Amino acid sequence: MEPTPEQSPHHAYPDHWEADVVLRDGGTARIRPITTDDAERLVSFYEQVSDESKYYRFFAPYPRLSDRDVHRFTHHDYVDRVGLAVTIGGEFIGTVRYDRINEQGRPASAPADEAEVAFLVQDAHQGRGVASALLEHIAAVARERGIRRFAAEVLPANTKMIKVFRDAGYTQQRSFEDGSVHLTLDLEPTEKSLAVQRGREQRAEARSVQRLLAPGSVAVIGTGRTPGGVGRTVLRNLLAAGFTGRTYAVNRAFDDGLTTLDGVPAHRSLGEIDERVDLAVIAVPAHRVPEAVADCGEHGVQGLVVLSAGYAERGSAGRELQRELVRQARSYGMRIIGPNAFGIINTAESVRLNASLAPESPARGRIGLFTQSGAIGIALLSGLHRRGAGLSSFISAGNRADVSGNDFLQYSFEDPDTDVALLYLESLGNPRKFTRLARRTAAVKPVVVVKGARHSGTNPPGHAVPVSRIPDATVSALMRQAGVIRVDTVTEMVDAGLLLADQPLPAGPRVAILGNSESLGLLTYDACLAEGLRPRPPVDLTTAASPQDFRDALAEALADGTCDAVIVTAIPWVGENGNAETGDGEVLAAALRGAAAGGPAKPVAVVHVEIGGLAEALAAASSTAAPRTRPTTLAGRPATTPGTAAPGASATTATPPASPTTAATGTAAPTTDTAQPTAATPTPDTPPAATPATPGRIPAYPAAERAVRAMAEAVKYAQWRRQAATPGKVPEFLDDTIDEPGTAALIDTLLGPAPDPRGRPLTHDEVRELLGRYGIPVRPTLPAPDAEAAVAAAARLGYPVALKTTAPHLRHRADLGGVRLDLADEEALRRAYGELTDLLGKPAELLPVVQAMAPRGVDTVVRASIDAAAGAILSFGLAGAPSELLGDTAHRLVPATDRDAAELIRSIKAAPVLFGWRGSAPVDTAALEELLLRLSRLVDDHPEVVSVALEPVVVAPQGITVLGASVRLAPPPPRGDLGPRRLPNY
C-alpha cells in the first residue's frame, strides 16, 4: 500500500515493515503500517469491537470513532507517530500505535526516546496471539526510529493486556497510579524476550503444520468426472487410506444432478458445502488456481495443498504467479504446501490421511519425512515400503513457496508420533534459522538430511530463496555442529533412518561382529575401521551355524560390557541334509529378535546375503505398535562420562588394532575422548519424545558398508547428544580483557557518518588497534621500500627479523622465495634484500616489510566472515597447502563456546600436527582456543566486522603469534533472527 500525498514526503511508506506472521492457532495474518486509505477499514473494525474492549482501550465508554479520531489514527509520520494493523482478508483484526513523548508525557520528537503504546484487538480474534505479534513488530519499529522505552496505561481489569506485556520478556517496571497500571518496557531485546519470541514461533508454526496434517475435513478441488487424473487419484487415495474425517469432491464442471462421486458428496463449489472445510487439495490448471484459492478463503478453509504445476519451475512468469499465489493465500490466513507438490500423508490412527499421489499409503511408523522433490518423495516412499518401514507423516513441498523444512522441524520437534525426522532439501531458505531449529530438535530426536543441488551454484527451479555463498563443505560442518546427521544419498538416509527409528542409541563406538561367514565378517571389520568405529575381532560361527547359534552368540555379545553395538552378518547356512538354507529367513529373524529383546538395550544391525525372507521378517516386528519408552540414558544403562568406558569395561580392551582415527568422529585425534569437544548445546523446551527402548524391528542391509555407515552415524549422533547435555560456555576471563564499548566507538569512527555500503578494508595500524581491544595482538610490520629503510626497521624491532613481500601475488607464498627468515644482523638483512629484489622484482612491485621473528611453531589460519544467509562463521585450518589445496578447514557458527573452539581445532584432518605428530613437540592449543573465542566474540559483538583473516597464526609450544591480519568493516547486514517473527517473503 502506498501513502497519499497528504503524508509527509520526508518519511516514505516503510514497506519493509510489512510482514506475514503465523498466529498462535496456526493461521496466518499480515501486519502492515496503517495509511490514510484505511479510514473505512478502521471504522468497520471498530464497530466489531465489543463495548468492554473499547472501554479497556479508552478508559471510558466510547461507542464510535469521531472523524477527528479516524484522521488521527490513520495519519502517521512513521517516525514519531506510527500505527500498525493486523489484517486477514484485507480487513483489520487488530491495531497498535505509538506516539513519541517527552519526560512530561507530552508529544515530542527525537531525541526523546520514549513512546506511549496502545493496542486494540477484535474480540473474535483475542486469544490467537495477535497482540503479542503486534508488540514484537511495533517494538522493532520503535527501535529503528530511536525509541528505547514504551509506556502504557492499562486498567487493572484488563488482565489479558497486562499478561501480553508481562510475558513479552522485556525488562519492565510496573506501578499503580490513578486507578490504572502504569507499565514501562525497555525495548532492548533480552535473552528472555528472544526465548519467548522463539517459543511462540515454534508453537505457532508447529500448529500451522499440524492443521494441515490433521484436518477434520478435506475437499479435493478439481476431481475429475471420470477415473484417472490427478484430482480423482487423490480422492481415491484418501478413501483407500480410510481418512477419518469428511471428504468432498469439488469441480465446477460437475453436472447439476451429480450429488456423489466415489461415495462422497460432490459439489460445484465450496459454497455449496454446508460445513467448513479444513483442508483443500487443489488439482486444477494453474490459471484456475486463483479462483479456487479465493473460493477457499471466502469459506474459511485453513490450509491448501496445491498439486498444480506451471509456477516458478517454468521461469520468471511462473515465479510471479507463485508469488501472487502465496500473497493471495496468506491474505485469507491460509498456509500452502506446494505448488507443484506431491501431497501429504499422516498415518496416525485418528487421522489416516493420504492426500497425495502415492498409490499406496505407507504403514504407520515412527519416521517423519519431508521432501522438496516429488520424484525423490516417490523413491523414498517406495524404498521405505520395501524395507518394511512405517511413517508418521510425509510432506512433499514441491516448489516450497510457503511451508518449508523449517516448518517441518517445528512440527517434528513436538510430534509424539515422530522419533526420527528425515529431510531431502534442495535449498535452505533461512540457514541461520534451520541450524537453530535443527539443534533444538536433534537434542531430543535424530534429524537426518540429504542436501541436493550441492554443487550447481544456483537454487533449483522454483525455489526463490536467498543465495548463500558459503561452500557446501561449510554447510555440512555447520549441520554437524547443530547435531544434524548429513548423508550424501537418499539410500543412506533410509539406511540411517531405519536404524535410528528402531534401535537404541549406542553408548560408544565399540562394535561386536558375529556371523557365519569369515569373509563377510572381515569386510564388516574393515568398513568399521574406515568409518572410525572400534570393531572387535569378528566371531565366525561357521557356515554350520544354526539360528539358535546366532541367538546365543548375539545374546552373549549384547551382554558383553566391552561392546556398544552389534552387527550380525549372515549367509545361507547348511541344513541337516547338507544343502544351503536360503529361504528360511523367518526362523533366523525370530532368533535374532529374541536375543535382542532379552538382552541389554544396544543397537543391532544385520548384513545378509541371499537369505530369502530375512529382511521382511526382521522388519515385520510391529512397526505400527505404540512406542515403548526409552530409558533416560542413551543406551539403556547409566550414562558414562564421554570418553570413559562403560561399567565393567576397560577402555584398553576395546581398543582396535592400530586404529588411526577416533571412534566418534572418524577424524585424526591425538588426544583422548575427553578432549573431544561438542557442538553448541541446544536447550530443549520439552522432554524428549518417547522412542522404542528395546529392539523390535531390526534393520537389515544388503551390504556391510551400508550397515556400518548407518551405525557410524548413530555413534556420532549419540556422542553429540551426550556432549550436548552439558552446555558449552564462553570463559568469564574474556570479559576482563575485552573493551567492547571502546571497540564500538572505534568502529563508528572508522566507518564514518556516511559509511560506504560496500565497506572498507582497514590499514595495518587500524587492524592492530581494533584487534588489540579484544586481546588479539598482531606483531607489527614496518615498510621497507629500500635497503636502508629495512635496516632502520630492523633496528627498531630488534634482530632476528624476517623480510617479506606483501604484493598480492606473493603474499603468504614462501615457496616462491618471497620470505626470508632468521636474519640475525644487518649484513644478512642487506644480502637478503638484494637477493629478493634481484629475484622477484623492484621494491615498488614487491612492497617488502620487516617483522620481528616469532617463536617457531605450526602455521595456522583463522578466519571469520559473515554470510548473508547463514550468519557469522568461524573457520580454522593449517596455513598453506592443507587448507588452500586440500580444503582441510573446519567451520563453526558464531557465537562459539569453549567446546566449539576445542572441537574446531581437532576436527581438521591435519590436527595431529598440533599434538606432537611423529615426535614433534605439541603446541599450545589452549592459547589457540582462546584466540578463536576472542575472534568469535569480536564478530558477534560487532556485526560491522564482516570479515577477519589472521594468517599466519604461529602456534608454538608456548603461546601464539599473529603475524598477519586483515579486517573489513561494513554497515551491519540485517539480523532477521533477532527481529520479530515473520514468514519468508521471497
N, C-alpha and C positions, 0 to 999 in steps of 0.2 A: 504494500500500500504506500502511495506517495502522499506527502503533505500538500495542503493547498497553499497558495501564495500568502495567505494570512499568517502563516507560521514564519518564525524567524529565519531569514535566509542564512544567518550565521551558523545555524545548527541544523544541518540537513537531517532528514529522516534516517534514524540509525537502523538500517535493515539488518545489521549483524546482531541486533538484539532479538530478532525473530527466532523462534525455536519450536520444534516439535518435542513433546515430552510424553512419557508414559506415566499415567496416574496409578494410584495405589491398586485399583481393581484390574489393571492390565489394559484399560482403554487408553487411547491417545488423545491429546489436545494440543492446540497451538497457542503459544504465548507470543504476543507482539505488542509494540507500542500503540497507544491509543492516539488517533488522529482526529482532525476536525470533521472527517467524513463519518465519524462513529456516533453522531448525535442520536439518530433514531435507534441504533443498536443499544446505546446506553439507556435510553428511556424504556425500551422494551425489556431490557434486562432488569431494570429497577422495579418495574411493575410486577415481575415474577418473584421478587424477594419478599419474604414474609414480613409482617409488621414488627415481629420480635427482632429479626436480623437488622431491620432498619433502625430500630431503637438502639441496638448494641453499637451500630456504626455511628449514629449522630447524637446519642445520649438523650434523645427526646423523640416523641412521635414525629415521623417525617414521611407522610404518605406518598408524596410525589416530589420530583425534582423540579425546581423552577428553571426558567430559561437561563437565568444567571448561573445556576448550578451546572446546567448542561454545558454552557460555554466554558466555565472554569474547568470542568472535568474532562473536556475534550481539547483544550488548547494548552499546549506544553512547549517549553523551550528545549526540552531534552537535556537540560543541564541542571538548573535549579528546581524545575518542576517537571516530573516525569510520571506518566501513568502507563501501566501495562494491563492488558486484558488476556484472559484465557478464553479461547473460542473453540466451539465444536459446531460443525456445520455452518460456520460463518457467524454464529450468534454468541454473545457473551455469556459465560457461566461464572466468571469471577473477575474482579478487578483489584488492583493495588496502585497506590500513588504515593509519592513522597514530595515534600516541599522543604527546601533547604531553609534552615532557621539559624538565628544567632543565639548568643548566650541568654538573651531575654525571651527567646521563643518567637521572635518576630521574623517575617520573611527576610531572607538575606541572599547574598551571592558569595562566591569564593572570595577570600579564603575560608569562610565559615565551613566547618566540616561536619555539621550535624544536620539531620533532616527528620522531620516528623513523617511517620508512615501510617497508612490506614488500609484495611482490607475489607472486601465485601464479596461473599460467595453465595450463589443461589442455593436455597435450602435443598433443592433436589440433588445438588451435587456436593453437598457437605459430606465429609467422611471419605472422599475419594483422594485426599491429599492435594487438593487444588491450592489451598493457602500455603502449604509447605513448599510446593513447587514455585509459587509466586514469590515467596520470601527469598528463596535461593537466587532467583533471577533479578529481583529488584535490588538485592544486596550486591550482586555483581555489577549491575548498572551503576549503583551509588559509588562503589569503589573506583570504577572507571572515571567517574566525574569528581573524584577527590573528596567524597563523603566517607567519613570513618565511623560514624555512630548513627544509629536510628533511635528515635524516641517515640514512644507510643503510649497513648492513654486508653485503657481498657476497663470496662465496667467489671466489677468482681463476679457478676453472674455470667459473664461471657467466658466460661471455662474453656470452651473449645479454642478460642483465640489465644488465651493465656497459655494453653498447652502447646500451641504452634510455636510460640516464642520460646517457651521453656525447653522444648525438645530439640530446638534447632542446633544446639551445641555451641553457640557463640557465647563469649564472655558477656555476662549481663548483670545489671543491678535492678533491684525492684524496691519500690516504696509505695505507700498508700497515702494519697493526697486528695483532699476534697471529694471523697466518695468514689475515687477511681484508683486503679492500679497504674502507677507510672513505671514504665519499663524503659531501660536504656540498654541497647545491644551494641557491643563492639564488633564491627563488621570484618575485622581481620580474621581469615579462616584459621581455625584451630584444629588440632588433631581430632578433637571430639566432633567438631562440625563436619569435617571430612568423613569421619566414620559414620556419622548419622546420614549424611548425603549418600554415601555408597551403600549403606544398608537399605535405605529407601529405594535406591536404584535397583538393587538386587531383587528385592521383593516385588517391585513393580514389573520389572522385565521378566522375571520368572513367571509371574501371574499372567502376563500377556501371552507367553508361550503355552502355559497350562490351559488357557481359554481356547487356544487353537487345537490343542491335542485332546481335550476332554469336553467337546460340545454336547449340549443336550439335544441338539437337532442340527441336521445338515441338509442343505439344498444343493443339488447339482444343477448348475445353470448351463444349459447347452446340451442337455441329454437328448441324444438322437432318437428319432421316432422308430428307427429300425436298428436291429442288432449291429454292433460294431461301432467304431468311432470312439473318441476319447471320453466324452461325457457318459455315454452308455457303458463303457468299460469301467469307469469309476463307480457308477451306480451298481453295477454287477458285483464289483469287489466289496463295496460297502455291505451289500446284502449277504454275500458269501461269508464275510468275516463275522456276521452276527451282531452288527452295531446295535448297541443297547438303546440308543436314542431314536428320535423320529427322523425319517428320511423323506425328502421330497424331490421330485423330478420337475425341472422348470425349463421351458422352451417356449418362446413367444410364437413359434410356428406350430404348436400343438393345435389340433382341431378343437373346436368348441365343445364337442361331445366327449372328448377324451378326459376321463377322470382318474384313471390309474395307469401306471406303466410298471411292469415287472412287480406288481403287487404293492406299489407305493403310490401315494397321491400325486397326480400330475397337474401342473398349473402353468399358465402362460406368463405369469409374473409373480414376484414375491408378494405383491399387494393382494393377491387372491388367497394367500395363506392366512388363516385366522390367528395364528400364534407367531411369536417372534422366532426367527431363525438365528441360531448362534454362529454357524459357520457356513460359508458359501464356497463351493468349488466351482470356479469359472472355467469353462471349456468352450469358449466361443472365439471366433476370429478376433484379432487384435482391434480391428476398427469398431467392433461392437462391445468391447470391454468397458469403455466409459459409461455406456448406457447401463450395463449390468451393475457396475460399481455404484452408480447413482441410485439404482433401484435398491441395492443392498443397504446403502447408507440411510436412505429415507425410511427404511423399515427395520432399523435397529440391529442389523447384523453386526456381530462383534469382530469377526475376522474373515480373511479371504485367503484361499489357495488358488493362485492364478496359474493354470496349466498352459494358457495360451502363449504361443511364441510370436516372434515378429517385433521384438523390442531391441534392447541395446546390443544384442548379438548381431543385429542387422546393420549397425553403423550409426552415424550421427543422428539421422532422422528417428531411428528406433530409440536412441538414448533419450531424446526429448520426449517421446511417447512414454518412456519408462518413468522419467521424472514427473510427468503430468499424472501418471497413474498413482505414484506414491503420494503426490500432493492431494489428489482427489480423495484417496482412501483415508489419509490422515485427517483431512478436513472433517470427516464423519466419525473420527475416533477409532478407525479400524486399522489393524496391522495386516501386513501382506506376507505370505510365503510365495516367492516367485518374483516376477513372471518366469515363464519357461520352466516351471517346476515339474517334478515327477510325482510329488504328492507327499502325504504324511500318513504315519501309522502309529497307533497306540494299542498295545496288546493287553492292557490292564483288563482284568475280568469285568470290571464295572463299566468299561467303555467299548472295547473290541472294535476299534476304528481302523478301517483300511481305506482311506480316501486317497488312493494312489493308483498308478497304472501297474503296480506289481501284481502279476497274475495269481500269486499265492501269498496269503498273509503269513508272516513268519510265526513260529511258535512263541509263546510267552517266555521271556527270559530276563536277564539282568543287565543287558548291554543296551546303551543308548547310542544311536548312530545319526550323525549329521553329515551331509554331503552337499557340495556345491555343484555336483555334476549328476545329471540323470543317468548317464551311461555308467559312471562309476557306482552310483547307487544300485543299479540293476546288478552289476557284478558283485558288489558286496552282499546284497541280499541273497543272491544265488550261492555265493561262497559260504556264507554263514549257514544257509539252509543245508547245504551238502555236508557241512561239518556237524550238523545236529544242534547248532547254537540257536538260542532264542533271543528275542529283542524285547526291550521295554518300550522303546519309542524309536521312530525314524522320521527324519525330516530331509527332504531333498529340496534345497532352496533355489535351484536354478540360477537366475541372474543375481540373486541375493540383494534385491533392491531395498528390502526392509529388514526382515528377520534374518539374523546373521549367526555365525558361530558363537559370537559373544553372548547373544541371547540364549543360545542352546546351553552354554556353560552356566549361565544364571539359573536356568531351569534344572539342569542336571545336578547342580550343587545341592539342591534341597529335595530332589525327587527320591522318595524312599524306594522306588522300584528300580532304580538305576544304580548299579555298582561300578560300572566302567563306562566312560564316555569315549566314543571313537569319532574322530572328525577328519573328513577329507576336505581340505581347504585349498583353494586356488588363489586366494587373495586375503590379506589381513587389512580390513578397513581401518582398524584402530589398534595397531600393535601394542601400544602402551596399555590400553585397557585390556587387551587379550591376555598379556602376561600377568596383569594384576588378577584377573578373574581365574586364569588357569592356575596360578599359585594357590589361590584360596581353595579351588576345587580339588586340586591334586593333594591338598593336605588331608582330605577325607576319602577320596576315591581316585583311581588312576584315570589319567587323561592321555589318550594315545592319538597322535596326529600324523597324517601324511600331508605334506605340503606339495601341491602340484605347481606347475609353471615356475619352477625354481630358477631356471636359467634363461628364460625367454627375454627378460629385461622389460617386459610390459605386463600389464594386467590382462587376464583372459577377456575375451569379448563379453560385454555385458556387465562387467564388474567395474563400475565407475567409482574407484576409491583413490585416496591419496597414495602417491607412489613413494615408497621408501627406497632410499638409495643404498641401504646397508647390504653387504653381501649375504648370500644365503648361509654361508658358514656362521656368520654372526647371528642371524636369525635362529639357527639351530642352537647355538650356545645360549642365547637368551631364553629359549624354550626350556633347555635343560636346567637353567638356573631357576626357572619357575616350577620345576618338577614335572614338566611335560615329557612324556615318552614319545620322542620323534623317531619315526621309522621312514624308510625310503619308498616302500611299495604298499599297495593295498593288501597284498598277501601277507606281508609282515605285520600289518595292522591287525588282520584277522587272527594270525598266529598268536600275537601278544594278547589281544583281547580275550581270546578263549582261555588262556592260562590265567589271566588276572581276574576274570569273572568267576572262575570255578575253583580256584586253588588259593590257599592262604599265601601270604607273602613270605618269602624266605627270610630267615633271621641272619643270613650271611651268604658268602659265596661258595661254601664247600658243597660239592656235588658228588653224590654216590652214583655210580653207573653199574647197572647189572643187566644181564640178558643172556640169550642163548647163542650169540654169535660173537666170537672174539674179534672179528674184523669190524663189525658194526660198532662194537664197544670201543675199539681203538679210534675209529672215526669220530665217535662222540667225544672221546677224551681229547683228541686234537682240537676239535671245534670248541670245547670248553676253554682250553688254553688260549686259543685265538680270540675269544670273547672276554678274556680277563677273569674267568672263573677259576676256582681251585678244585679241580676234579681229583677224586681218589682213584687209585688204580681200578680199572674195570673188573667186575666179578663175572667170570664166564661160567654160566650154568650148563654149558654144552648143549648141543642140539638134542640131546636125550631128555632135556628138562621138561617136566610136565607142568600144567597150570598150577598144581599145588606147590611145585618147586619155586615157581615165580612168586606165589603168595608168601611162602616162607621167607624167601630172600628179600622181598620188598618190606615185609614186616620187620625183619632184622635191621635193614638199612634205616627205616624210619625211626626205630628205637635207638639207633646209634647217635649219641650226643655229639659226635665229631662230624656229622653231615647236616646240612641245612636244606637240601633238596635232593630229589632222586629222579634220574632219567632211566627209564626202562627201555631196553632195545629188544625187539622180538622178530624172529623169522619163523617160518613154518617149522614145527618140531616133528620129531619122529614118533609115530604112534606105535601101538603094540604090535601091529602087523609089519612094522618096518617101513611103512610108507609115510611120506611127509604129510602132516596135517595142515591143510591150507584153508579150510573153510569153517573151522570151529572156533571162530573168534569170540563168540558169546561166552564160552567156558573160560577162556583166558581173561576176558573183561571182568567176569564175575569174581575171579580170583584176585585180580588187581584191585578192584573196588573194595572187596572185603578187607584186604590188607590195609588199604589206605584209610578206610573208615575206622579200623580198630587201632590204629597207631597214632602217635603224636601228629599234630597238625603241621605238616610240611608239604610243600608243593611237589606234585608228581606229574611227569610228562612221559608219554610213550612214543617211541620211534618204532614203526613197524614196516615190514616188507612183505607184501603179498599174503597177508592173513585175512581172508575173507570175513567180513562182518565185524572185525575187531573195532574199527573206528566208530562204526554205527552203534555197537553195543556199549562202548565206553561213553558215547555221547547221549545214550538213552536214559541216563540216570536222572530222571525227574527234573528236566530243565524248566518245567512250569511250576515246580514246588515253591512254596513261600520260603523266603530266605531264613537261614539259621544264623543266629547272632554270632559274630566272630568275637573271640576274646579281645580284650583291650590291647594286648600286645600284638605285634605284627606276625608272630609265628606260633601263637597258641601257648606260649610259655613266658615266664618273666622276662621282661626286656633286659638286655645287656647293654653296657656302655659300648658305643660304636668302636669297633676295633678290638674288643675283648672276646675271648672265647665264650661259648655258651656254657652253662653249668655242667660240670662233669667232663668238659672237653679241654684239651690242651691245644693252644694255638699252634704249637710246633707240630703236633700230629696231623694237623690238617693242611700243612704247607705242601703244595705240589712240588714236583721235581723242577727246580730251576725255572720257576715261572717268572718271566721278566716284567710282569705287569701287576697292578693291584687288582684284587678281585672285584672291587666295587666299581671301578671306573674304566678299567682296561687301559689306563694310561700309565706312563712311566712314573714311578713313585719311589723316591729314595727314603721316605720316612714311613713310620708305622701308620696303621689305620687311624690312630687317634689324632694324627696330624692332618688327616684329610678334612678339609672344611666342608661346609654345606652352602647351599644357596640361601638367598634371603628367606627368612622364615615367614610362612603365612600364618595368619591368625584366624582360624575358622570361627564362623559366627554360630555354628550349630554343631552338635555332636556328629561323628561320622555316621553315615548311613549303614544300616545293617547289611552284612555280607556273609556269604557262606563260611562256616567255621571249619567244617570237615569236608574233605573232597567227596563229591557225589559224581559229577561228570569229571572224567579225566581226559584232558586234551590229547589227541593223537596226531602225529606228524609223519609224513611220508619220507622225510629226510632228516638226518641227525642235525645238520646245520640249522634248519628251521626251528627245531625244538630247543636247541642250545641258545639260539639268538633270542627267542622268546623268554627263556629262563634268565638270560643275562639282563634283559630289560627289566624283568621283575626284581632282580637283585639290586640293580642300580636305583630303581624307584624305591625299594624298601629302605635302602640306605638313606636316600633323600628324606623319606618320611621320618626315619629315626632322628636324623640330624635336625630336621625342621621342627621337631618337638621342643628343642631348646633354641630360643631366638638368638641370632647374632646381634651384635651391638657395635656402636661406634665408641671407642675408648674415650673416657672423660678427659684424659690429659690433652686431647686435641683442643678442647675449648680454651685452655690456658695459654696456648701458643698460636692462636689464630686471631687476627684482627679483622673481624667481619665488617664492622662499621667503617673502619678506615679503608678497607678494600672497596666497599661500595662507593665511598666518596671519590676514591682514585679512579674507579671505572667511569663515574659520571664526568669527571674532568677529562679523561682520555677520549670519551665519546663526544663530548661537547654538547651544546644545547640543541643542535640540529644534526643528529648522527646520520651518516650515510646508511641506508637500509642494507647495503651490501657489506657493511662492516669495514674494519681496518686492521691490518697486522700491526703488532707492537714492535718497537725498536728493541734492541738488546737491553738497553738500560731500563726501559719501561717493563720489559718482561721480568727482569731481575727484581725490580721494585714490587711488582704485582705478586709474583710467586713468593717473594720473601715474606710478605704479610701473612702467608699461610704456612710458614715454616718450611718452605722449599727453597733452599739456597741454590743458586746457579753459579758455577765457577766463572769468574769474569774472563772475558777475552778482550784483547786490545788490538786495534788495527795495525797492520804493518805494511804500509804502502811502499816502503823501501827497506833496505837492509839496516840503515841507521835507526829507522823507527822500530824495527824488530828488536834491535839491541836495547834501545831505550825501554821498550815494553817489558823485555825480559828482566831488566834491572829493577823495574817496579814490582814485577810479580815474584821474582826470585827463581833461580835455577834449581832443578832442571825444568825445562819448558818443552812444550810441543808447538810446532809450526804447522798450521793447517790452511788449506784453501777453503774458501766459503762460496766459490762460484757454484751456481745451482747444479751444473753438470758434473761437478767433482765433490759435492758435499757428501760426507759420510762414505766416501769411496777410497778407503785406504789402499785397496787393491790396484788403483790407478796411479799410485805414488803421490797422492795429494796430501799426505800426512807424514810428518817427521817427528818421532817421539824421542824422549830422554836426551834432549840436547843439554849437555851438562855445563857448557860455558859459551862465551862469546864466539870463540873460534868455531865451535861446532855449529852454532846458530848461523853464522855468516856462510859457512860452507853449505849447510842445508838450504839456506835461502837461494844461493846461486844455483844449486842443483835443481831446485824446484822451478825456478823461472826459466832455466835453460831447457828443462824437460817439457814443461807444460804451457809456457807462455808468459806474457808480460804480467807484472803485478796488477795492472788495472783490470786484466781479464780474470786473474786468479782470486783477487780480493783476499790476500793472506791475513791471518790473525795469529797472535801469540797467546798461549794459555799455559798456566802452571800445570805441571804434571799431577795426575791423580794417582792414588794407590792402585796397583794392578788388581784386576778382578774380572768379572764376567760383564760384557757389554750387553745391556738390555735396552728396550724401547718401551716407553709408557705413553699412552695417548688417551685423550678424552675428546669426544665430539658429540654434537647434538644432531640427531636425525629428526626431521620434521614430524615423522610419524611415530617413531619408536621412543624418542626422548634421548636423554644423555646416556652415553655408553662409554665405559672404561675398558681399555684394551691393554694387553701386555704380551710381550714376546722377547726373544733374544734378538739383538740387533744383527743386521746383515742378512745373510742367505737364509737362516732358519725362518725368519718372518717374511722377508721380501720374496724369496724364491719358492719356498715350500709352504708358505701360508700358515706356519705354525704359530698362530696367535690366538689368545683366549680373550673372551669378552664377558662383561657383566654389566647389568643395568645399574645406574646411579639412582639413589644413594647406595653405596656399598657398605656392608658391615665387615667386622673383623673376619668373619668366616668367608665372606666373598673374597676378600683380599688374599687370605690364605689359599683358598681354592684356585684363585686366578693364577697364581704363580706355579701351582702344582699341576695344573690341567694341561699345560703345553707338553708336547711330546719330548721336547728337549729339556724338561725340568731336571733330570738327573745331573746336568751340568752345574746346577746351582747347589747341589747337595753332595758334592765330593765324588763325582764320576771318575772312575779309573784312578782313584787315589789322590785326586786333587783336593785342595782344601775347600771345605764347604764355605759358602759365602753368607753374608749377614742378611738372611731372608726376613728377619724381624724388622730391620730398617727398611727393607723394600716394601713390606706390607704397610708400614707406617706411611711411606711415600704415597702408596696407592690410596690410602684412606684420606690423606690430606688433599690430594688432587680431586678425589670424589667429592669431598666437602666443598672445595672451591667451585666446581661447576654446578653443584646442587644449590649452593647458597647464592650464586650469581649467574643466572641464566644468560647474561650478556656475554659470558665467556663461552663462545660457541665452538672453539677448538683449541686444544693444547697438545703439543708434541714435545716430549722430553726424550732427546736422543743425541748421544747415548747417555744412559744412566749406568755408570760403572759400579757394580756391586762387589765390594771387596770382602775379605774375611771379617773385617771390622768397619762398618759404615758404608755409605754410598756417596757417590759424587755425580751430580747432574752437570754434564759438560756442555750440553746444548739444549736450547729450549726455544720454542716459538709459540705465540699466543695470538689468537684473533678475537677481537671484540665486535659485537654487532647488537643492534636492538634485539631484545629477547623475543624469541618466537612465542606464539600463544601456547599456553598450557591448558589444553582442553580438559585434562584430567583433574585440574584444580577448580575449574569453573562449575557453573550449575549444570544439573542433569540436562541432557538434550540428546535426541536421536540424531544420527548422522544425516547430513543433508548434502548429498553428493551432486 
